[in-house]
Amino acid sequence: MKIKYVGLKEQGSTAFADKTGIARWMRGDVHDIADADLVERMLKHPDIFAVVDAKAAPKITPAPTAAPVAPAPVQAKDSTPTAQTLAPGAAIEPAAQPVTNQDVVATLDAMDDAAVRAFAKAGGLKIQGLALFKGANLRAKVRDALSAKS
């Protein structure tokens, strides 16, 4: 069955690379996949893969382009936004709540290991052997490093 990559990633996707032998799916790519079970698994992700009608030629859609956005008005650091200083139709947003340790723990638990490692590196956390830790041990090391940094 012919399957088309309809995902939005500019750099493509490596999804199902081990099963299909296709290293990277790029937007608009169409490949014939013989394994019916694999096709069924792929089609569980309709935002990424779609069936291509064998009679119709594959259509490659151009990447969506964002409309230009007018810059927000510049405000002094101590001023609060008012209806006069905002662009027409813009809403005044409430002040952000301070980040708590519970927020960080919940965020770490929701991340995969690679994202936790990237978070630790971006935050300048000094964790010896960071690449060797996995799962709960990795998250515990990052939490400890965050506590020590505070």
C-alpha positions as protocol buffer text, in pm:
chain_id: "A"
residue {
  index: 1
  type: MET
  ca { x: 0 y: 0 z: 0 }
}
residue {
  index: 2
  type: LYS
  ca { x: 129 y: 348 z: -80 }
}
residue {
  index: 3
  type: ILE
  ca { x: 184 y: 563 z: 227 }
}
residue {
  index: 4
  type: LYS
  ca { x: 258 y: 937 z: 222 }
}
residue {
  index: 5
  type: TYR
  ca { x: 432 y: 1143 z: 490 }
}
residue {
  index: 6
  type: VAL
  ca { x: 204 y: 1439 z: 566 }
}
residue {
  index: 7
  type: GLY
  ca { x: 377 y: 1554 z: 885 }
}
residue {
  index: 8
  type: LEU
  ca { x: 475 y: 1914 z: 941 }
}
residue {
  index: 9
  type: LYS
  ca { x: 839 y: 1869 z: 1039 }
}
residue {
  index: 10
  type: GLU
  ca { x: 1066 y: 2053 z: 795 }
}
residue {
  index: 11
  type: GLN
  ca { x: 1352 y: 1813 z: 865 }
}
residue {
  index: 12
  type: GLY
  ca { x: 1132 y: 1508 z: 808 }
}
residue {
  index: 13
  type: SER
  ca { x: 1072 y: 1212 z: 1034 }
}
residue {
  index: 14
  type: THR
  ca { x: 1259 y: 894 z: 1121 }
}
residue {
  index: 15
  type: ALA
  ca { x: 940 y: 720 z: 1233 }
}
residue {
  index: 16
  type: PHE
  ca { x: 932 y: 346 z: 1160 }
}
residue {
  index: 17
  type: ALA
  ca { x: 1280 y: 364 z: 1006 }
}
residue {
  index: 18
  type: ASP
  ca { x: 1378 y: 29 z: 1156 }
}
residue {
  index: 19
  type: LYS
  ca { x: 1069 y: -142 z: 1008 }
}
residue {
  index: 20
  type: THR
  ca { x: 1056 y: 24 z: 665 }
}
residue {
  index: 21
  type: GLY
  ca { x: 1424 y: 67 z: 586 }
}
residue {
  index: 22
  type: ILE
  ca { x: 1351 y: 433 z: 504 }
}
residue {
  index: 23
  type: ALA
  ca { x: 1599 y: 644 z: 696 }
}
residue {
  index: 24
  type: ARG
  ca { x: 1401 y: 970 z: 682 }
}
residue {
  index: 25
  type: TRP
  ca { x: 1053 y: 1054 z: 557 }
}
residue {
  index: 26
  type: MET
  ca { x: 1042 y: 1405 z: 408 }
}
residue {
  index: 27
  type: ARG
  ca { x: 721 y: 1603 z: 349 }
}
residue {
  index: 28
  type: GLY
  ca { x: 536 y: 1460 z: 51 }
}
residue {
  index: 29
  type: ASP
  ca { x: 738 y: 1136 z: 32 }
}
residue {
  index: 30
  type: VAL
  ca { x: 537 y: 838 z: -91 }
}
residue {
  index: 31
  type: HIS
  ca { x: 659 y: 481 z: -39 }
}
residue {
  index: 32
  type: ASP
  ca { x: 506 y: 141 z: -103 }
}
residue {
  index: 33
  type: ILE
  ca { x: 479 y: -52 z: 226 }
}
residue {
  index: 34
  type: ALA
  ca { x: 401 y: -421 z: 183 }
}
residue {
  index: 35
  type: ASP
  ca { x: 355 y: -519 z: 550 }
}
residue {
  index: 36
  type: ALA
  ca { x: -16 y: -476 z: 632 }
}
residue {
  index: 37
  type: ASP
  ca { x: 46 y: -473 z: 1009 }
}
residue {
  index: 38
  type: LEU
  ca { x: 303 y: -198 z: 969 }
}
residue {
  index: 39
  type: VAL
  ca { x: 65 y: 5 z: 750 }
}
residue {
  index: 40
  type: GLU
  ca { x: -203 y: -30 z: 1018 }
}
residue {
  index: 41
  type: ARG
  ca { x: 41 y: 95 z: 1285 }
}
residue {
  index: 42
  type: MET
  ca { x: 150 y: 387 z: 1068 }
}
residue {
  index: 43
  type: LEU
  ca { x: -207 y: 492 z: 995 }
}
residue {
  index: 44
  type: LYS
  ca { x: -276 y: 521 z: 1369 }
}
residue {
  index: 45
  type: HIS
  ca { x: -92 y: 853 z: 1326 }
}
residue {
  index: 46
  type: PRO
  ca { x: -311 y: 1040 z: 1072 }
}
residue {
  index: 47
  type: ASP
  ca { x: -128 y: 1367 z: 1139 }
}
residue {
  index: 48
  type: ILE
  ca { x: 194 y: 1202 z: 1012 }
}
residue {
  index: 49
  type: PHE
  ca { x: 99 y: 934 z: 756 }
}
residue {
  index: 50
  type: ALA
  ca { x: -183 y: 895 z: 503 }
}
residue {
  index: 51
  type: VAL
  ca { x: -285 y: 642 z: 240 }
}
residue {
  index: 52
  type: VAL
  ca { x: -227 y: 752 z: -118 }
}
residue {
  index: 53
  type: ASP
  ca { x: -481 y: 648 z: -379 }
}
residue {
  index: 54
  type: ALA
  ca { x: -291 y: 431 z: -628 }
}
residue {
  index: 55
  type: LYS
  ca { x: -469 y: 600 z: -921 }
}
residue {
  index: 56
  type: ALA
  ca { x: -402 y: 959 z: -815 }
}
residue {
  index: 57
  type: ALA
  ca { x: -61 y: 1118 z: -846 }
}
residue {
  index: 58
  type: PRO
  ca { x: 87 y: 1222 z: -514 }
}
residue {
  index: 59
  type: LYS
  ca { x: 44 y: 1591 z: -444 }
}
residue {
  index: 60
  type: ILE
  ca { x: 318 y: 1773 z: -258 }
}
residue {
  index: 61
  type: THR
  ca { x: 183 y: 2064 z: -62 }
}
residue {
  index: 62
  type: PRO
  ca { x: 414 y: 2355 z: 10 }
}
residue {
  index: 63
  type: ALA
  ca { x: 503 y: 2431 z: 368 }
}
residue {
  index: 64
  type: PRO
  ca { x: 262 y: 2672 z: 534 }
}
residue {
  index: 65
  type: THR
  ca { x: 405 y: 3018 z: 575 }
}
residue {
  index: 66
  type: ALA
  ca { x: 332 y: 3233 z: 874 }
}
residue {
  index: 67
  type: ALA
  ca { x: 174 y: 3572 z: 817 }
}
residue {
  index: 68
  type: PRO
  ca { x: 392 y: 3861 z: 929 }
}
residue {
  index: 69
  type: VAL
  ca { x: 309 y: 3982 z: 1278 }
}
residue {
  index: 70
  type: ALA
  ca { x: 343 y: 4343 z: 1383 }
}
residue {
  index: 71
  type: PRO
  ca { x: 584 y: 4388 z: 1674 }
}
residue {
  index: 72
  type: ALA
  ca { x: 433 y: 4463 z: 2013 }
}
residue {
  index: 73
  type: PRO
  ca { x: 471 y: 4818 z: 2142 }
}
residue {
  index: 74
  type: VAL
  ca { x: 778 y: 4880 z: 2356 }
}
residue {
  index: 75
  type: GLN
  ca { x: 704 y: 4953 z: 2719 }
}
residue {
  index: 76
  type: ALA
  ca { x: 916 y: 5081 z: 3003 }
}
residue {
  index: 77
  type: LYS
  ca { x: 1021 y: 4811 z: 3250 }
}
residue {
  index: 78
  type: ASP
  ca { x: 806 y: 4946 z: 3531 }
}
residue {
  index: 79
  type: SER
  ca { x: 494 y: 5017 z: 3327 }
}
residue {
  index: 80
  type: THR
  ca { x: 196 y: 4789 z: 3308 }
}
residue {
  index: 81
  type: PRO
  ca { x: 15 y: 4728 z: 2980 }
}
residue {
  index: 82
  type: THR
  ca { x: -301 y: 4927 z: 2922 }
}
residue {
  index: 83
  type: ALA
  ca { x: -555 y: 4931 z: 2644 }
}
residue {
  index: 84
  type: GLN
  ca { x: -370 y: 5232 z: 2493 }
}
residue {
  index: 85
  type: THR
  ca { x: -27 y: 5060 z: 2482 }
}
residue {
  index: 86
  type: LEU
  ca { x: -141 y: 4731 z: 2327 }
}
residue {
  index: 87
  type: ALA
  ca { x: -216 y: 4660 z: 1964 }
}
residue {
  index: 88
  type: PRO
  ca { x: -588 y: 4658 z: 1876 }
}
residue {
  index: 89
  type: GLY
  ca { x: -750 y: 4329 z: 1975 }
}
residue {
  index: 90
  type: ALA
  ca { x: -459 y: 4222 z: 2202 }
}
residue {
  index: 91
  type: ALA
  ca { x: -540 y: 4101 z: 2551 }
}
residue {
  index: 92
  type: ILE
  ca { x: -365 y: 4195 z: 2872 }
}
residue {
  index: 93
  type: GLU
  ca { x: -209 y: 3877 z: 3009 }
}
residue {
  index: 94
  type: PRO
  ca { x: -184 y: 3812 z: 3383 }
}
residue {
  index: 95
  type: ALA
  ca { x: 161 y: 3805 z: 3541 }
}
residue {
  index: 96
  type: ALA
  ca { x: 334 y: 3468 z: 3524 }
}
residue {
  index: 97
  type: GLN
  ca { x: 335 y: 3259 z: 3841 }
}
residue {
  index: 98
  type: PRO
  ca { x: 677 y: 3177 z: 3988 }
}
residue {
  index: 99
  type: VAL
  ca { x: 811 y: 2832 z: 3901 }
}
residue {
  index: 100
  type: THR
  ca { x: 811 y: 2592 z: 4196 }
}
residue {
  index: 101
  type: ASN
  ca { x: 1007 y: 2273 z: 4259 }
}
residue {
  index: 102
  type: GLN
  ca { x: 684 y: 2078 z: 4206 }
}
residue {
  index: 103
  type: ASP
  ca { x: 656 y: 2229 z: 3858 }
}
residue {
  index: 104
  type: VAL
  ca { x: 1011 y: 2124 z: 3775 }
}
residue {
  index: 105
  type: VAL
  ca { x: 956 y: 1770 z: 3907 }
}
residue {
  index: 106
  type: ALA
  ca { x: 636 y: 1735 z: 3703 }
}
residue {
  index: 107
  type: THR
  ca { x: 814 y: 1866 z: 3395 }
}
residue {
  index: 108
  type: LEU
  ca { x: 1108 y: 1628 z: 3439 }
}
residue {
  index: 109
  type: ASP
  ca { x: 873 y: 1332 z: 3483 }
}
residue {
  index: 110
  type: ALA
  ca { x: 694 y: 1419 z: 3158 }
}
residue {
  index: 111
  type: MET
  ca { x: 1020 y: 1442 z: 2955 }
}
residue {
  index: 112
  type: ASP
  ca { x: 1202 y: 1156 z: 2790 }
}
residue {
  index: 113
  type: ASP
  ca { x: 1565 y: 1088 z: 2890 }
}
residue {
  index: 114
  type: ALA
  ca { x: 1715 y: 1283 z: 2598 }
}
residue {
  index: 115
  type: ALA
  ca { x: 1508 y: 1589 z: 2686 }
}
residue {
  index: 116
  type: VAL
  ca { x: 1611 y: 1566 z: 3053 }
}
residue {
  index: 117
  type: ARG
  ca { x: 1979 y: 1552 z: 2951 }
}
residue {
  index: 118
  type: ALA
  ca { x: 1930 y: 1853 z: 2720 }
}
residue {
  index: 119
  type: PHE
  ca { x: 1755 y: 2040 z: 3004 }
}
residue {
  index: 120
  type: ALA
  ca { x: 2047 y: 1968 z: 3239 }
}
residue {
  index: 121
  type: LYS
  ca { x: 2304 y: 2084 z: 2984 }
}
residue {
  index: 122
  type: ALA
  ca { x: 2107 y: 2398 z: 2895 }
}
residue {
  index: 123
  type: GLY
  ca { x: 2069 y: 2481 z: 3264 }
}
residue {
  index: 124
  type: GLY
  ca { x: 2442 y: 2449 z: 3322 }
}
residue {
  index: 125
  type: LEU
  ca { x: 2398 y: 2166 z: 3573 }
}
residue {
  index: 126
  type: LYS
  ca { x: 2721 y: 1985 z: 3659 }
}
residue {
  index: 127
  type: ILE
  ca { x: 2639 y: 1612 z: 3662 }
}
residue {
  index: 128
  type: GLN
  ca { x: 2928 y: 1373 z: 3618 }
}
residue {
  index: 129
  type: GLY
  ca { x: 2841 y: 1085 z: 3383 }
}
residue {
  index: 130
  type: LEU
  ca { x: 2515 y: 1245 z: 3272 }
}
residue {
  index: 131
  type: ALA
  ca { x: 2497 y: 1031 z: 2957 }
}
residue {
  index: 132
  type: LEU
  ca { x: 2517 y: 710 z: 3163 }
}
residue {
  index: 133
  type: PHE
  ca { x: 2206 y: 764 z: 3374 }
}
residue {
  index: 134
  type: LYS
  ca { x: 1857 y: 655 z: 3266 }
}
residue {
  index: 135
  type: GLY
  ca { x: 1500 y: 692 z: 3386 }
}
residue {
  index: 136
  type: ALA
  ca { x: 1440 y: 763 z: 3754 }
}
residue {
  index: 137
  type: ASN
  ca { x: 1815 y: 772 z: 3831 }
}
residue {
  index: 138
  type: LEU
  ca { x: 1867 y: 1043 z: 3567 }
}
residue {
  index: 139
  type: ARG
  ca { x: 1580 y: 1252 z: 3700 }
}
residue {
  index: 140
  type: ALA
  ca { x: 1704 y: 1213 z: 4060 }
}
residue {
  index: 141
  type: LYS
  ca { x: 2052 y: 1335 z: 3961 }
}
residue {
  index: 142
  type: VAL
  ca { x: 1903 y: 1637 z: 3780 }
}
residue {
  index: 143
  type: ARG
  ca { x: 1678 y: 1719 z: 4078 }
}
residue {
  index: 144
  type: ASP
  ca { x: 1978 y: 1693 z: 4313 }
}
residue {
  index: 145
  type: ALA
  ca { x: 2183 y: 1921 z: 4088 }
}
residue {
  index: 146
  type: LEU
  ca { x: 1895 y: 2171 z: 4074 }
}
residue {
  index: 147
  type: SER
  ca { x: 1870 y: 2172 z: 4456 }
}
residue {
  index: 148
  type: ALA
  ca { x: 2245 y: 2224 z: 4489 }
}
residue {
  index: 149
  type: LYS
  ca { x: 2235 y: 2509 z: 4236 }
}
residue {
  index: 150
  type: SER
  ca { x: 1958 y: 2698 z: 4422 }
}
